[in-house]
Every structure is written in C-alpha cells, then in structure tokens.
C-alpha cells in the first residue's frame, strides 16, 4: 500500500451535527395510510433519541425503516428493497400501488423517496439521492443482520457492507454490476489467490522466511532468491530440490499460472478490478481498523480475563473477506466459534456493527443509529451492560431504538436517564390491516397525562394516573437518592415497596409538607385507581383533586423541566444537574 493510500484511509472528515427531526410515511410497508413522528422536544426543539415501543407486528419497524430508506436508499440489507424497489416496500392495503417517505434533517434538507407499481407490475423508485453524510456505513442494525454476519463465510463477510460507499466520493454499489460470468471469474481468482498464499506460507516455513509473502511479486521473489538462489528460469531444471520443497514450489507455480490466466479472462470480460481495488481499500480503512474499540467494548461487558484482544481482519483470505480473531492471554489465536458461547458470539457481532458505525461517525457520517429490536435478543445478563456502553460511547448520537418488552423499555429509560442522555418515547398503541399503526409521541414528561386527567371529570382515571406517576417517581428516586428497598425478582417493585422508604428519607426536607399531603391521599390509588372497591363510590372530587395536585407538586420538586433530570445526591444535598431544583435537607 502506498503512502498516499494510507493517508487517504486515515483522513478524517469533520463530525456531522445532522440529525433526523421528523419522518413521514405514506403507504410504506406496515403503514397503509399516513404516519408522522416528530423527534424534536424540549425548550430548544432539538431532535432527540427515541425509544419506540410496540408489540410485535405493530409497525414500529416500519417507522425506522422509513428513515433508513429515505437516508440510505435501502432497508437493512434486503436485496428486494434496494434502490430499484420491491413489493415489500408498498403496503398491500394502501388505496394506490405506491408509497412515499420523507425525512426532515436538522440542516434543512428534506429527503423524499417514492416507489410505485405500474399497470404491468413493474416497480420504479424516484426521489432524492441519499445524502453524502449517510453513505459510509449502514445506519440500522437488526437481529437478522447479526445472524447473517455469523452465518456468512468469512471469505464473503465483507460483502455485507459493500453497498455503501465507505468513502467521501459517491460511488455506485458494486452489487449488481457484475455479470454471472464476471462473478464466476472473480470468485475463482479470489480462491486461487488464497490457495497460492497458503502454499507460499507453507514454503516460507520450510525455508525459514518470516513473515511469509502474500503478494504475487513477493512470492516470486522468495522462490527465485530462497529456492533457486538467483538462477535464471532456464537453468532451474539442473537444480535438485528436496522433495517437500519441490512439491510446494510446483503448487505455487501452478497456482501462479492459473492466476495469470484468470487475469486474462478478467481483462477479456472487462471485470472492473481496478475500481474494485480502490473501493476495497476504502473498506479496509473502516472495516478492519476498529480492533481497539471492539476489544475495549467486549471486555467492558464480559470482564473476560482470558481474552487479550478481539481483532477484525479484512481482505486476508479474499478481496471481501472479514475474519474476527480472538487472541487469548495465553497467546493462542482462535475464532469466536472456537472459544465463545452463542451469547458471546452474538455480542461480538453486535459490537462489531457498533464499532463500524462509530468509526463511520468519526469519519463524517451523520451520527444517527437505529437499533431495531436487536438488544431484545441479546442475552439478558449482558444486554443492560451493552446498552449502558452504547449510551456512554454514543453520547452525542441520535439513537433510535425499537422494543416490544415493557420491562426492557423501562430499563432503557433508566439507562438514558442515568447517563443524562435526552430521550423521548414513541408508543405504537395498536395496529390494524387497514389503518396501520397508531403512534403517540411524547417527550418523556409523565405529568402530562395527569394534567389531562384532572381536566376531565372521572375520579377513577385521576386516581389511576396519579398512582402510576407516583409509582414512577418513587421507583426512580429509590435509586437516585437512594433508599432502602427489599429486593424482588427482576426488580419489579410496586408503590407499596418504594413509597415508605421515600417518605422516611424526605419527610425532614423542604418537600415535607407535600409528602404529608401525598401520604394523606395515597390510599386513593388502591381504593379508586387500581382495584374495584364498593366504598370507592363515596370518594369526592375534592379528595381526588387533592391527591392529583399533591402528586404533581411532588413531581415538580424532584424533577427539573430545564435539564430534564431528577434530583440525586450530590454531596450533602439533593439537586438536579443544572441546580435549578434542589431539595433542602434539614
């Protein structure tokens, strides 16, 4: 590799500040009608990360797929949904055989993309070209990507990323550019080159040459210098070689002749080898040089003391080969399949995709990352640690995460809150074939539902919503302050578990009067808000209002609207991060 190529590979573009502000979809995938989600929130109206919650099949993936199709012209790595479109892009229940998506970015760009089917069944797409800032690496990760990464032979694994430019210049995808005959020649040439390298490595061991040569010219130089001692080809027949060396030399020479013949075939077929080489060098700079972060990330989650390094190696076995080597502290080098459980293999695949995305962000790609229900399938014992790592190492990124499990959604919210990473919630509440998903977006301000309930006239609704808000406040404060709570399976605490500890901890603070009021009416949560009780019929609206407003007052004293953080212990006091809210200790 030349010095110019090295400089090109290590050159860094300025980090992009572009985020996705809003996405709109019509007739797209699981959306037969129209769907719009705004990610802006807070006083500044900045786009935030989002946790998209919905049951399986509710349409949450359609929402993030719309973002990816707009920004990158593809959905995952599905060949049926690349730039030429495919039946799965267009919803079957939409009135017209067409779909469209629109993504609004913070730099003012509005990206629109459309697909339609004509009367003859032909599919065409039109609209904006993917912005340059989204062309380096995939922005979305799904469970299927992890499985495909693990199942794809290492000789072809790099092809999972090859549809992206991986460089500053906009280049056409390589897939689909080769005819079947060109592909056959390219694959055979890669295989023959691999066999020649292996044979040359065996010969180097016998000759005591280290490191073994890999390139054609270096292999020929080793044969001429170390086998034939500089004799010309016409004189080599007079030299008697040891049989083991002679056999390997013949194999190396045969394979070299075969490569030369395949090079002629490639030239005859006009195989775009030079352009491919430049493209693959760009891939090497992104796919093969993330070992430091990958190792640190893996060890941070697993604490595996027997592992020294996890290293990706690109292009050693073929032009698009991608190997993952695990170096143990004993010096042994193995594959993940040889030394790790399936859970750890999944983890390495997941972290490798994250490492590539992170490297692309360092090189100028927009720092937007979609994790489509991928963490749900990661082993439960390590997924919290993985997500803590993601929120920490992707702190400045816009993270869009879909989940279908309520407990995991709650854990995710806690992780974001602990890290001070602003996040909104998007909930897909129901889905039907003709109407599609019904999404509700909120900015994680839970008191809004209680204010709305108090404007109504149903005391049971107010008691139920106030009880849920109080339960959330106590659950968060129980570890923010913290208080003593008897541990339960999966930490599934109720208000009865957390409220007594919160009351005891804060009854001698500036919140004392509010706590007394809440404690006076907290029984309404069970009497009228959670269970049927005959005597609940006698609850007055005055009592219900007192309970609701007391909970809202308590919320305002422990949660800051400015920094969107809860109070937590800071030395000898309780305060939010911006110090606007403080609970004075007596």
Secondary structure, DSSP 8 states (H G I E B T S, - for coil): --HHHHHHHH---------EEEEEEEEETTEEEEEEEE-EETTTTEE-EEEEEE-TTSSHHHHHHHHHHHHHSSSTT-GGGSTT--GGGB-TTSSSSEEEEEEEETTS-EEEEEEEE-TTS-EEEEE----GGG-SS-SEEEHHHHHHHHHS-TTTGGGGGTTS--SSS----STTSS-HHHHHHHHHHHHHHHHHHHHHHHHHHHHT-SS---SHHHHHHHIIIIISTT--GGGGGG----HHHHHHHHHHHHHHHHHHHHHHHHHHTT--HHHHHHHHHHHHHHHSS-HHHHHHHHHHHH--TTEEEEEEEESSSSTT-EEEEEEETTS-EEEHHHH--HHHHHHHHHHHHHHHHHHHHHTT---EEEEES-GGGS-HHHHHHHHHHHHHHTTTSEEEEEE--HHHHHHHHHHHHHHT--EEEEEEEEEETTTEEEEEEE-S-THHHHHHHHTSS-HHHHHHHHHHHHHHHHHHHHHHTT------GGG---HHHHHHHHHHHHTTBTTHHHHHHHHHHTTHIIIIIIS--GGGGG--HHHHHHHHHHHHHHHHHHB-TTT--B-EEETTEEE-TTSSSEE-B-
